[in-house]
Amino acid sequence: MKKELSFLCIQSLLLLAVGCAPSGSDLETSQSPSVVTDQTGNVEDAVACIFRQRIETIQGDVTAGTAFAAKLPQSNRKVIVTAIHLLGPAGGLSSQVSATEISNVVETISIFRIAGDEQEQSFPAIPYQLAGAAPFPESSTNGDVLVFAVPDETALDAIQFSTAALQPGDPVWLAAHVIGGAPEGRFLHQGRFLGIEDDGYFKMEFLNAQLDLRATSGAPIVDESGHVVAVNLAGMQVEGALWGYGNPVTRFVPGLEEAMPDE
């Protein structure tokens, strides 16, 4: 698996060098994915919560990848989530910013809704200190994740982190804009959950193996209730299939809850 993950990381960095990020395999058909609704969410809810981003840092601006707005279970506090590997050569910076350096490097974050014509929203970049985070595929406690606080007065749709366990074969969706392999305006890309790898990363197979997943690092992967199950990170073609890798919320949400000050 280490050899495979190393290849994925290289692929991610190459794609991100031109302003994008990679992902996994999508097994879509020409029909829109079925949507399952429950009392707390809907797969389509995720579309309103995904953004292009610009992170201003002392090393320069990062515009690669995707971000999304989320909230913790049992809380109304919102956060912006993306991937920490974007604060490095993958995002156009000269060197990788470590989890412990983020608060001294980042200055402002601006987000632009991928679906719709809402104007840019900008606010001071206040990262939550997840010291156990590290770029994929490095081994770490919290995995590849970057989380910013959202000011209380900010009007922003947000999707909830999942508290439910997935079983292999369960349907999941990448909520993101892809630059090829899917109809324009489709932001949900269906696949199936394959399991959690030994190194703690989430693995899925997409229904549509033709997706071009550049610029999707940091996007949410959601379950059929529209709740976030993982942060998208990388992908690769394997014998005609497209596999995707992400950081499962079960890995970093406990650390995020500890890092957040009391309400």
C-alpha positions, 0 to 999 in steps of 0.5 A: 500500500505504501508504494501505491500511496506514494504514486498517488501523492506524486500524481496529486502534486503534479496535478496541483502544480497547475492549480488543481487536486486529484481524487478517486474513481467515480462509477456514475452513469448518464443519469443523475445519482439517486438521492436519499433523504432523511430528517437531517440531510440530503445528498444535494445539500452538499452542493451549496456548501462547496467552494473554490478558495483563495488562502492568502499566506506570507509565502503567497496566495494558494488557489488550488483545490476545493473547500467546504463548509461544515458543522460538528454534530450537536453544534451550530458552529461552522468551519471551513475544511480543506486539505493541508497538502495544498499549503505547500508545493501542491498549492504553489508555495515554495515549501510545505507548511506544517500543522504547527506553522499554519497560524503564523503563515496564513492570513486571510481565506476567501471562498467562492461558491462553485454552484451559483453566483454568490459573491466572494466571502472573505474573513481572517484565516483562524486555523484550528490547531490540529497538530497531528495533521500532515499531508497525504500520504504521510502517517499522522494522527489526524491525517491530511486536513486543514480547518478554519474557524468561521466568524459567528456572523457569517451567513453560510450553508454548512453540511454536518459531519457524519456520526454513522459508520459506513459498510463496504459497498455503501454509496458515497458521493464526491461533491465537487466540480470536475474539469472533465468526464462529467456533464457541466453542472454536475457536482455529485459524483457517485461511488461506493465505499471500499473501506479504511486502509491500514494507514487510516485513509478512506478508500472508494471506487467511483462509478465513472472511471473517466472523471478528471478529478483535478482541483478536487482535493479538499472537497467533501465525500458524503453519504446518502444522508448528505453528511460528510464522511471524508475529505477528498485527497487523491485518486488513481486509475487501477485496471480501468477503475478509478479509486479515490482516497480521503481522510475520514471524519472519524479520524480528525473530528475528535481532535477538532472538537478538542481544538475548538474553544468552549462555546 
